[in-house]
Amino acid sequence: MIEKIMLVNKNDRMMGYAEKMKVHKEGKLHRAFSIFVFNKEGQLLIQKRAKTKYHSGGLWSNTCCGHQRFGESLEKSAHRRLKEEMRFDCGLEEKFTFTYKIKFDNGLTENEYDHVFVGSFDGEPRPNPKEVSEWKWIHIRDLNPEYCKIAEERLRKVPERLILTIIRKRGMNDKYVIHNKIQTSQG
């Protein structure tokens, strides 16, 4: 099955759909999401991407990432992907959006309008081995730059709320922009 993902403009307005690998080969702006799941101890669930992934294989990442598919709402896409990768589901709340663009060594380009979701879960994930090779719960303060492939001095310059999302991004010389912070009932 050919996976089609949503193309968007700089204001996150849908511009159509295109085949996922073609979008990444051509570097087209598309809608994506990043999920960060915490446990009651305040630890973040991180994963090491399977080496067979189309980019960034073998690198540590946030809990889960993905793209909005044709015929799916963004929220449904996020829950689908969380179940596909980590094999559990939980409540998710959208926190903010940002854009970034990065070219990988394999010639693919991520050019994403990324929606960041946060959730909580206290069980043990059973990740799909085709997606995830390892996982662990970790306190944010204990994140080691080796997981991120980002120099420690660069982490200090990045807004704190972006540090989580940057875990899975490489090449921080590329541009990223926060668009908004979505207000929640907690503040």
C-alpha positions as CSV (number, residue, x, y, z in Angstrom):
1,M,0.0,0.0,0.0
2,I,1.3,3.4,-0.9
3,E,1.2,5.8,2.0
4,K,0.0,9.3,1.2
5,I,0.7,12.1,3.6
6,M,-0.7,15.7,3.9
7,L,1.1,18.5,2.2
8,V,0.7,21.9,3.9
9,N,1.6,25.5,3.3
10,K,3.6,27.7,5.8
11,N,0.3,28.4,7.7
12,D,-0.4,24.6,8.0
13,R,-3.3,24.8,5.5
14,M,-3.8,21.5,3.6
15,M,-2.5,21.7,0.0
16,G,-3.2,18.1,-0.9
17,Y,-1.6,14.7,-0.4
18,A,1.4,12.9,-1.9
19,E,3.3,9.7,-1.6
20,K,5.4,9.7,1.6
21,M,8.8,8.8,0.0
22,K,8.3,11.2,-2.9
23,V,7.5,14.0,-0.4
24,H,10.8,13.2,1.4
25,K,12.8,13.0,-1.8
26,E,11.5,16.3,-3.0
27,G,11.6,18.0,0.5
28,K,8.0,19.2,0.4
29,L,6.5,20.8,3.5
30,H,4.1,18.3,5.1
31,R,2.2,17.8,8.4
32,A,3.8,15.7,11.0
33,F,3.5,15.0,14.7
34,S,5.9,14.2,17.6
35,I,4.6,12.4,20.7
36,F,6.2,12.7,24.2
37,V,4.8,10.3,26.8
38,F,5.7,10.7,30.5
39,N,5.1,8.4,33.4
40,K,4.0,9.4,36.9
41,E,7.7,9.7,37.9
42,G,8.1,12.5,35.3
43,Q,10.2,10.3,33.1
44,L,10.0,10.5,29.3
45,L,9.7,7.3,27.2
46,I,12.3,7.4,24.5
47,Q,13.1,4.9,21.8
48,K,16.0,3.9,19.6
49,R,14.8,3.8,16.0
50,A,15.2,0.5,14.2
51,K,18.2,0.5,12.0
52,T,16.0,-0.3,9.0
53,K,14.0,3.0,9.2
54,Y,14.2,5.2,6.1
55,H,16.1,7.8,7.9
56,S,17.8,8.2,11.3
57,G,17.9,4.5,11.9
58,G,19.7,3.6,15.1
59,L,19.3,7.0,16.7
60,W,17.5,7.8,20.0
61,S,14.2,9.6,19.6
62,N,11.2,10.8,21.5
63,T,8.3,8.4,22.2
64,C,6.8,8.3,18.7
65,C,6.6,10.4,15.5
66,G,4.5,10.2,12.3
67,H,2.5,11.8,9.6
68,Q,-1.1,12.5,9.0
69,R,-2.5,10.2,6.3
70,F,-5.2,10.7,3.8
71,G,-8.6,10.4,5.4
72,E,-7.4,10.7,9.0
73,S,-7.6,13.5,11.5
74,L,-4.4,14.6,13.1
75,E,-5.4,13.2,16.5
76,K,-6.4,9.9,15.0
77,S,-3.1,9.7,13.2
78,A,-1.2,10.3,16.4
79,H,-3.0,7.5,18.2
80,R,-2.6,5.2,15.3
81,R,1.1,5.7,15.1
82,L,1.6,5.4,18.9
83,K,-0.2,2.0,18.8
84,E,1.8,0.9,15.7
85,E,5.2,1.8,17.1
86,M,4.9,1.4,20.9
87,R,1.8,-0.9,21.0
88,F,-0.1,1.1,23.6
89,D,-2.4,4.1,23.6
90,C,-3.0,6.9,26.0
91,G,-4.6,10.3,26.2
92,L,-2.7,13.0,24.2
93,E,-2.8,16.7,24.4
94,E,-1.4,19.0,21.6
95,K,1.0,21.6,23.1
96,F,2.6,23.6,20.3
97,T,3.7,23.5,16.6
98,F,6.9,24.3,14.9
99,T,8.5,23.9,11.5
100,Y,11.9,22.6,10.6
101,K,13.8,21.5,7.5
102,I,16.8,19.1,7.4
103,K,18.5,17.2,4.7
104,F,19.8,13.7,5.6
105,D,22.9,12.0,4.3
106,N,20.8,9.5,2.3
107,G,19.3,12.4,0.2
108,L,15.9,12.5,1.9
109,T,14.7,15.8,3.4
110,E,12.3,16.3,6.3
111,N,10.4,19.6,5.9
112,E,7.8,19.4,8.6
113,Y,5.1,21.4,10.1
114,D,5.3,19.5,13.4
115,H,2.5,19.2,16.0
116,V,3.8,18.2,19.4
117,F,1.6,16.0,21.6
118,V,2.2,15.0,25.2
119,G,0.6,12.1,27.1
120,S,1.0,10.0,30.2
121,F,1.4,6.2,30.6
122,D,2.6,4.0,33.5
123,G,2.7,0.6,31.8
124,E,5.4,-1.2,29.9
125,P,5.4,-0.7,26.2
126,R,5.8,-3.6,23.8
127,P,7.3,-1.9,20.8
128,N,7.1,-3.1,17.3
129,P,10.7,-4.4,16.5
130,K,10.4,-3.2,12.9
131,E,10.1,0.3,14.3
132,V,12.0,0.3,17.6
133,S,15.2,-1.5,18.7
134,E,15.3,-0.3,22.3
135,W,13.4,1.9,24.7
136,K,13.8,3.4,28.2
137,W,12.2,5.8,30.6
138,I,14.5,8.7,31.4
139,H,14.3,12.0,33.3
140,I,14.8,15.0,31.0
141,R,17.7,16.2,33.2
142,D,19.5,12.9,32.5
143,L,19.2,13.1,28.7
144,N,22.7,12.8,27.3
145,P,23.6,14.7,24.2
146,E,24.8,11.4,22.7
147,Y,21.1,10.4,22.3
148,C,20.4,13.6,20.4
149,K,23.6,13.8,18.4
150,I,23.6,17.5,19.3
151,A,26.5,19.3,21.0
152,E,25.8,20.2,24.6
153,E,26.4,23.9,24.0
154,R,23.7,23.9,21.4
155,L,21.2,22.4,23.8
156,R,21.7,25.3,26.1
157,K,20.8,27.8,23.4
158,V,17.5,26.0,22.4
159,P,14.2,27.0,24.1
160,E,13.5,24.4,26.8
161,R,10.2,23.3,25.3
162,L,11.9,22.3,22.1
163,I,14.6,20.2,23.6
164,L,12.2,17.2,23.7
165,T,11.4,17.5,20.1
166,I,15.0,18.0,19.1
167,I,15.9,14.5,20.4
168,R,14.9,13.0,17.1
169,K,16.1,15.9,14.9
170,R,19.6,16.0,13.5
171,G,21.6,18.9,12.0
172,M,20.6,21.8,14.2
173,N,22.2,24.2,11.9
174,D,18.9,24.0,10.0
175,K,16.1,26.4,10.8
176,Y,13.2,25.7,13.1
177,V,10.5,28.1,14.2
178,I,7.9,27.7,17.0
179,H,4.5,28.9,15.7
180,N,2.4,28.9,18.8
181,K,2.0,27.5,22.2
182,I,-1.5,26.0,22.6
183,Q,-3.1,27.0,25.8
184,T,-4.3,24.3,28.1
185,S,-6.7,24.4,31.1
186,Q,-3.7,24.0,33.4
187,G,-2.2,27.2,32.1
